[in-house]
């Protein structure tokens, strides 16, 4: 039994470690943003979200290749989990912004890009609910999901860097080091476990949602 659930136990342990020690780990005084310890939570949730959106993108491609309903089920549930992590990331980001920039939402291309990206995926959910035929819904949703992922990359990763005036650390003219290899070693001892823990938690939630979805389809059929 332990062999089957080891990664779930690991997820809980890593997140417990990150949530507790993340509040106490020393942040170098040389860093411009002393609120950088939110990196362990805010960025970790975005890592989990990106992982789920990548999974959804891959399974939409797999669905269009063989039209297996199971692939469509994974794609939609991965988007649902990704949106959950996305809103959690937005909330923690707003908390971070309020302490750092004096407002929970500021004029920033990365913030605006993330908001647009979430709206695009919310539209994906609405699109699915508007098509009654199961097979047609899966096909249309898979095509939309592929384009949604491409647009997400553009709005969240590409356009903010092209804008060059983001307040986010290590974006545009802001050179505050936040990449893992640039972090202080003490911060890396929390950062890497936190990223791993959030991704594993997202995978865990995804598995649960897939099982629930299967049960619902069995009941309906």
N, C-alpha and C positions, 0 to 999 in steps of 0.2 A: 504493500500500500504506500509506503514511504517513497519507493521508486517512482510511483505514478504521480504523486503530488509534490515531489521535491521542489519543482520550480515555483509552485504556488507558495510554499512555505518560504522559499528564498525571496520571493517578491515581498511578502509581509515583513520579513526580517530586514531587508534592504530599505524599505520605506520607513519602517520604525526607526532604524538607525539614522536615515537622512533627516527625518522630521525632527528628531530629538537633537542629535549632534549638530545639525545644521544651524541651530540657534546659538550654539556655543563655540563653534569653530572660529578661530581667530581670522579676521579679515585684515589684510595688510593695510597699514595706515597710508601707504603710497597710492592706494586705489582711489580714484576720484569719487566713485559712488559707494558709500559705506552701506547702502541698502542692497549690495550685491549678493547677500546671502539668500535673497529671494530667487536667485539663479537656480538654486536646488529644487525649487518647487515650480515656479513659473516656466522655466525652460524645460524642466522634466516633463511637465504636462504637454508642452508642445512637441516634445520628442515622441511621447505616446500617441499624440494626435497624428503626427506625420507618419508614424509606423502604420497606424490604422488606415490612413488614406492611401498609402502605398499598397497595402494588402487589398483594399477595395479596388484600386486601379488594376492590379494584377488579375483579380478574380473576374472583373468585368471583361477583360481581354480573354480570359479562359472561357467565359460564358459564350462570347461571340464566336469562339472557335468550335465549340461542341454543343452549345445550347443545353447544357446540363443545369437543371434547376438548382442543384446544390451550390454551384458556383455563384449564381445570382443571390442566393440566400447569404452566403458569406460576404458578398460585396455590399449588400444593403446594411447588414448588421455591423460591418466594419465602419461604414460611414456613420451609423448611429453612435458608435463608441467614439469615433473621431470627433464628432460634433460635441459630445459630452466633454471630452478633454479640451476641445477648442474653447468652449465657454468657461471652463475652469481656468484655462490659460489666460483668457481675456480678463476674468475677475481678479486673478492674482496679479496680472499685469497692471490693471487699474489701481490696485492697492500700491504696487511698486511706484507707479507714476505719481500718485498722490503725495507720497513721501519724498520722491526725488525731484519732481518738477512742479509740485504745488497744485496739481489738478489731476483727477482720475482719467481725464481724456484730453490730450493736447493735439495740436495740429502736427501730425507726424505721418509720413507716408507708410511706415511699417504698420502702425496701428490701423490706419484706414484700409490698407491692403488686407490685413487680417480680417477686418470687419466685412469687407466685400467678399473675401473668400468664404467666410461662414455663410453669408447670404446665398452664395452660389450653391453651396451644399444643402442649405435649407430648401432651396428651390428644387433640388433633386428629390427630397422627401415629398414635397408637394406634387411634383410630377408623377411620382409613383402612385400616390393616392388618387390621382385623377384618371388613371387608366384601369379599367375593370378587368379586361382580359389578362390572365396571368402571364401568358407567353409573350404577348405584345408588350406588356408592362416591363418584362425583364429585358427584352431587346432594346426598347426605347431608353430605358434607364441605363443600360450598359453603355450605349453610345454617349448619352449625356454625361455619364460618370467619367468617361475617358477625357472628354473635353473639359469637364469641371476640374479634373486633376491638373491638366495643363494650365488652365487659367489660374488655379491656386498657386502654382509655381511662379507664374508671371507676376501676380499681384503681391505675393508674400516675399519672394526671394529676389526677383529680377528688378521690378520697378522701383522698390525702395533703394536699391543700390544705385540705380541710374539717377534717382532724384538727388542723391548726394547730400541731403540736408536733414537726415533723420537724427532724432535725439537719442535713438537707441545706441548703446555702447557698441563699438567696433563696426559702426555703419556710417557711411558717408565720411564726414570730417571728424567724427567722434572716434578717437583712437584708444579708448579705454579697453584693455585686454580682457576679453571674455571667452575667447576660444580655449578649449580644454588645455592645449599645450602651453598656453600663455598664463594660465591661472597659477596662483601660488600653490605649492605642493600640498599645503594643509587643506586648501579648498578642493583640490582634486580628490582627496580622500573621501569627500562627501559627494562631489559632483558625479563621478562615475557610478557609484552605487545607486544614487538617486535616479539617474537616467535609466539604468537597467531595471530598477524597481518599478518605475512608471510604465515602461514598455511591457514588462511582464504582467503588471496589473491590467493593462489594456487588453492583452491577450487573454487573460483570465475572464474578464468581463465579456469579451467577444465570444468565447466558448459557451458561456452561460446563455447569452442572447441567441446563439445559433440553436442550442438545445430547446429553448423555449419556442423559437420559431418553428422547429420541426414538430413539436407537440401540437402547436396551434394548427398546422397544416394537416396533421393526422386526424385531429378532431373535426376539422372542416370537411375533410374528404370522407 
